Amino acid sequence: MEAPLTPPVPLTALTADRELGLRLLAGPADADVYGVHASEMADPSPYLLGGELLLTAGAGLAAAGPAPAQYVARLVRAGVGAVGFGVTPVHETVPPALVEACGRYGLPLVEVPPGTPFTAVGRAVWRLMAEARTRELRRVTDAQQSLASAAARPHPVAAVLSRLAASLNGWAALLPPPPPTPPASHDGTGTGPAAAASAGAGVRAAGDEAGAGPGEGVREALAGLAVRVAAGGVATATDTLGGTHLAAYAVGGGRVLALATPARAPGDHTIASVAAVLLTLLTASRPAGDEAASLTRLLLDGDPAGALSPGPWYAVHARGGGDPRALAAALGTVLLDPRGDGVRLLTDREPAPQPGWRLGVSAPAAPAGLGTAGAQARRALERAEAARTPLARHAEPGLAGLVGEAEARAHAEALLGPLSPALRDTLRGWLAHHGSWDRTAAALGVHRNTVRQRIARAAGLLGADLDDPDTRMELWFALRHAPGPEPTGRP
């Protein structure tokens, strides 16, 4: 489950800002923008992702440039959200031909007055986007917490569906599994008309549902999505019918979570995915006392391998401001250990980024290797926080994976500190070519005697015996983590 995307900024929020003084000249006023970009190129489309507010002073529309209609057509094909035209110093007013072209193509055009720098417009866009993202993250976090609380109530399935319908302002239902042997379609997949009819009956007769029920056409469309999901080919499926957004999520055991909502916000998928995980845990068939038996074996025998399934398992270290129980539910586990502002978890599902959290994820491990997995997750979380990324995974195998990147870099700088960049490059090449003077000289483009002199100099500065295999191994490891070109061979 991915973190929610940043909601767009309504163009009306910018034109309503009196300090900016923007004025809509053409195109619809209810447009949305997803970023801001300034360019005076005659064709900036190769550098655009789509949805931007493109700021320009019209230098690309000079006499030698493209006609305004051609310019606007390129922007429309690139998916530009709106154009902000700054008057003066290139143009005293917005060219009428540009206004006419934007109106014809339906591209919003706003005038940026002389006293408003483009940087002020850009800051306003990013500020509004940050505020929208904060509101969306808060909404998702609140919904996750309320879903986790609902799962602990006396009738958890109905409570989760009710909370989900309220969070998404729509209708939610848990559809029962299809018949064990549905009639096969013409291609033998079992998802033909008979299966669709069975799913449709399930939608119409959904026993567990919440929110205002959708119309018959919406139910039939949801039945088609449910067939696709229940068949096991996909985990989720979405569609739109007459302005109603439809979604189906696999819940396990052939059950399907069906949703019908009047709108679809960026964080809705994350909220629905959490609900699907909770419903999977609540409806899964487990032998009575399974968790208690596992915990008893672990406490009495001290043997994780005897208390857990073979896995593979992922150790997760997390830090954030959300509810640890909601995080555990989103990761499909009840094995969590809150510690201060951090959480340690174990899950047998591959973790994905979660809004409001930074995660460090270990490599998949068997129960006997969970101690190492925990250390991997801790170092991965350190990398995620240093890089300000929602999730970092342990991916470095072998010896390098046992040492954190920060520690490895610090050791490399301390060990190689006496060497100049030229000596480091020469030592790196010499180790990569197994101590061959001729091959190292050819790779570096220097004379073999130069290589000999540099290696002797490096050995003296390091006070090391470069014929010692242990010394070579340690230097190679340090060179891999020191700034500079990556080694391409093996010593």
N, C-alpha and C positions, 0 to 999 in steps of 0.2 A: 504494500500500500504506500503510495507516494504521498509526500507532504502536499497540502493544497497549493495550487498555483496562486499567484498574486491576482486579486480581482482587478478588473480594468478601472480606469479613471474616467468618469463621465466628462465629456467635453463641456457640459453645462457647468461643472464645478470649476473649470478654468475660466470660462467667460463670466461667471458670477464673481470672480475675484476682482474687486475694484482696483487693487494695487497693480494688477497686471494690465488692466484696461483693454483686454482682447475683445474684438467685435466680430461676430459671425457675419460673413458676407455672402456665403453660398453653401448649399448642401444641407443635409439634415442636422438639427441641433442636438439630437439625442444619440450622437455617436459615442463610441468608447475608444480610448487609446490605452495601449499597453506599454508605452515607453516614449522616449523623445530622442530625436536625432536631428542634428543640424548638418546641412550639406548645400554647397553651391554648385554641385556637379550638374551637368545637363541631364545625366541619367544616373541617379543614385540607387536605382533599384537593386543592383547586385550586392549592395551593402546593407540591405534592409531585411528584417525578419518578418515584417508584417505587423500591422496594428499600431505603428509608431505615429506620433505627432511630428511631422517633418517640418523643421524650421528652416527657412531660406529667405535671403534678401533679394533673390531674383537675379543673381549674377549669371546663372546658367540660362536665363531667358533673354540675354542680350541679343543684339541684332544678328550675331552669327550663331546663336543657339537655336534649339528646336522651337517650333511653334508651340504656344501654350496648350493647344488641344493634344498635340503629340506628347508633350511633357506630362500632362495630367493622365493620359491613357497609360503611360508607363507606370505612374505611381499607383493607379488603380490595379493594374496587373500585379504589382508587387504587394498589394494588400495594405497600402498605407491607410492609417485610420483617419488622419486629418492633416491639413497643411496650415502652418502658421507663417504668414508672409510679413516680413519686417520692412516697413517703409523707411526710406532714406537709409544709407546714402545712395543706393543704386537707383531706386525708383521713388519718385515723390509720392506716388499713390499706387495702390494695387492695380496692375494692368487690367483693364476691363475685359480683355480677351481671356485672361486667366479666370476671372470671376465667372464669365459665361461658360467656359469649359468645365469648371468644377461643378457648376449648377447642372450642366448637361449630364455629367458622369455621376452625379450624386456624391461627390467627394467634399466633405466639409472644408471650408476655407475660412480662416480667421485672420483678421488684421492685427499685427503686433505693432503698437504705436512706437514712435521714435524713442520715447523715454523708458521703454521696457527692454532691458537686455535679454538676449536669448537665454543666458544663464539663469535669469530669474524665472523664466518660463520652465526651464528644465528642472530647477529646484522645486518648483511648485508641483510638477508632475511626480517627481520622485517622493516628495513629502506625502502627497495624497495616496500614492501607491503603498507607501510604508504604513500609513494609517489604515488603509483598507486591508492590507495583509495582517496587521495586528488584530483588527476586528475579526477577520476570518479565522485566524489561529485561536483567538479567544473563544469564538463560537464553536469551533471543532473541539477544543479542549473541554469546554463546558458540556458539550454533547457526549463526549466520551465518558466523562465522570458520571453524568446522569444515567447513561446506559449501564455502566458498571454497577451503580447503585440499584438500578432496576433489576439487574440480574440476581441480586441478593434478596429480593422480595419473595413473599410466599408463593405467588404465581409468576415465576420469572419470565416465561415466554411471552405471556400477555403483557407483562409490564415493559419488557424490552420493546415489543412492537409498538405499544402505546407511546413510549418515550421517543422512539425513532420517528413515528408519524408526526409527532409534535415538533421534533427538531427540524424535519424536512418540510413541514407544512403540507403534508400529503397523506397518501394511503399506503399502508404496509401490511403484508400478509405473509404467513408461513404456509407454503403449499405442501401437501403431503407427497410422499414418494409415488411415482407412477406404478401401475400394476407390474408384478414381477416379470411377466413375459408379454410386453406389448406387441401387437401385431406388427410384423416387419413391413417396411416400405418396399417399393420396387427395387431399391438398391440394397436391401437387406440390413439397413442401419437401425431399424426400429424407431425411426423418427418421422414416419409418414403421417398421412391424414388421421389414421386411427390413434396414433400417439398424441397428435395435436389435439384431437377431440377429447382424449382422456385428460390431458393437461388443462384444457379449457374447462372441463367439468370441475377440476380441482380448483381453478381460479374462482369459478362461480360459487363453489361450496367451501371456500376456505374457512376452516373453523377458527383459526387464530388470525385475527386481523384487527386493524385499528385505523381510525381516520375515516373521512367521508369516502364511501365506496365509489369507485369510478364507474363510468357507463359501460354498456355491454361491448361496444367496439374496443374500448381500452382493455377490457378483460380478455377479449379474444387475442389482441395483439400481445398481451402479457403471456398468454398461453403459448404462443409461438416462441417467445424468448425462453420460457420455462422448459420447453422441450429441448432446446439447444443446450441449456445449462445442465439439466438433469441427465442428459446423455453422457456427460463427462468430457466432452470435447473442449469446452471453455469453462472458465470459472465465473465469468460475468458476461452479460450481454445487455446492450442498451438500444433504445429506439425512441422515436418521437412520433406522436400521433395527435394531430390537431392542436398543437401547442402544449400537450401533456407529455412530460418526459417519463419514459418507462425504463426500468432496470430490473434485472434478475441476477441473483447471486447464489452460487452453490453453497449449501449449508451442510452437506454430508448426508449419507444414507439416502440419496435421491431427493431430499427435501430442497426447496427453493425459496429464497426470500424474494418476494415480488414487491416492487415499488412503483407508485404513480404519483408524480409531483408536478405542480404547475410551473416550476422553474428549476434550474439546476445551477447551484452555486459551486465555486471551485472546490470547497471542502466537503461537498455532499458525498462524494465517492469514499472519502476516508471515513466519514461517519457511518455510512452504510456498511463498509467493510468491517468495521469494529462490531457492528450489530450482527453481521453474518458470523463472525468468529464466536461471539457470545452465544448465539443460537446454536452453533455447531457444538459447543461445549455443553450447553444445556440439554440438547436432544440426543447426544451421543449415547450409545448403549455401552455401559460399563458394568462389569460384575460388581456386586455390592461389596463395599469395603476394599476396593482395589487400591485407592490412594492410601488408606490406613495401613494396608498390608505392606505396601512399598516403603512407607515411612518407618514401619516397625523393623523391616529387614535392614534398612539403612542404619537405624539407631543401634540395633542389637549387634549387627554383624560388621558395621563400619565398611560396607562394601557397596559402592555406587553401582557396580556392574550387576549386583544381585537385586538392587532396588529399582533399576530403570530398564526400559526396553533397550534393545541393541542400538537404537538410534538410526542414523547419526544425530548427535546433539550439537547445539550451538550455545556457547557461553556468550552472554551479552552483558556488558557494563554500560550503564546509561546515566546521564545527568540532565536534569531539566526541571521544569516547574510544574509538571502535570501530576495527575494521580497515578501512582505506581500500579494500582490495580487495573486501571484502564489501559496502561501500557502493556501489562501482562496479558490482558484480554486481547489487545490488538495483535500481540505476537503469538497468540494461541497457546498460552501456558498459564499454569497456576503456580509455577515454581519461581518465586521471586523473594528477594532479600533486600528490603529498603535499608539504606545506610546513609543517614544524614541527607545530603542533597543528591545522593547517588543511589542507584538500584543495580543489583546483580540478578540476572535471570538465567534460566535454562529453558530452552525450547527445542523441540524436534522439527520445527518449521524454519525455513530459511528466512531470517528477519529482513524487513524492509524499513526504510526511513519512516519515522513517526513525527508528526507535528509537535513542536514544543520540546523535543528531546534531541540530544546528541548520543549516538550509539556507537559502541565499539563491539565488533562481532568477531568471534574466533573462527578458525577453520573448523569444518565439521569433524566431530570426534566421537569415539566410542566412550561409554561410561568410564572405562578405566583411564582415559586420557583427559578427564575434565579438569584436573589440576593444571595441566599445561594450557588447556583451552582457556581457563580463567585468566592466566597471565597474558595470553594473546589478546583477549578481549580488553584487558586493562590498558595495554599498550596501544591497541587500536583506538580506544576512546581518547587517549592522549593525542594521537594524530588527528582525530576528528575535531577536537577542540582547538588544536593549533592551526588547522586549516579552515576552521569555521565551516565545516561541512556536516550535514545531518547524520551521516553514517560513514564509518571506515571499517574495512574488513581486513583481517589478517590474511595476507596473501604471499608473504615472503617465506619460502620453505628453507629448510636447512639451518646452518649456524646463524645466518643473518637474521632469521626470524626470532631468535632467542634474545636479541638485543634491540632495544628501542632505537628508533632513528636518531633521536636527540643524543642518546648516550653514544651511539656509534659515531656520529659526526664529531662530538666533543673529543672522543678518543682519537679519531683520525687527525684532528687538528693539533692535538697535543703531540702525537707521535711524529707527524710529518711537518711540524712547525719549522724546523731548521732548513727545510728544503725549499728552494725557489720553484716557481712554476715550471721552468725548463727542466730542473732536476726531477721534479715529480713526473712530468711527461715522459722523460727518458726512463725512469725507474718503472713506470707503468708499462711502457712498451717492452722493456727488457724482461720483466716478469711474464708478460703475456706471450712472449716468444721463447719462453723456457731458457732464458739466459743466453740466447744466440746473439753474438755481436753483429754478425752480418745481416741477419733478418731484421734485427732492431734498427740498424743503420738504414737499411732500405726502406723500412716503414716510416722512419722519421725524416728521411732525406738528408742525412748527415753522414760524415765519414765514420768508419768503424772505430777509429782511434778516439773520435769525439765521444762516442758511446762509452768506451772504456774509461776515459777521463771523467765523464759525468758520473758513472756508476761508482768509481773509486771515490769521487768527491762526496757522493751521497752516503756511501758506507762510512766515510770518516765523520761526516756531520751527525749521522745517526748513532755512531759508535756501535755498529751492528755488523755481524758476520753474515754477509748476503749468501754464503754457501750453505747456511743452516736452513733446512726445510721449514722449521718452525718460524724462523724469522721471515722467510719469504711468505709464508701463509699469513702471518699477522700484517705484513706490509700490504699484501694484496687486499686483504679485508679492509684496511684503512683507506687505501686508494679508491676502493669502490664507494666509500661514503664521504670522501673528501670532495670539495668543489673541483670541477674540471671535467674533461671528457670521461665517459664511462669506459672501463676496460672492455675490450671486445673478445678477448681470448681467455684462456685459463692457464694459470701458472703451472 
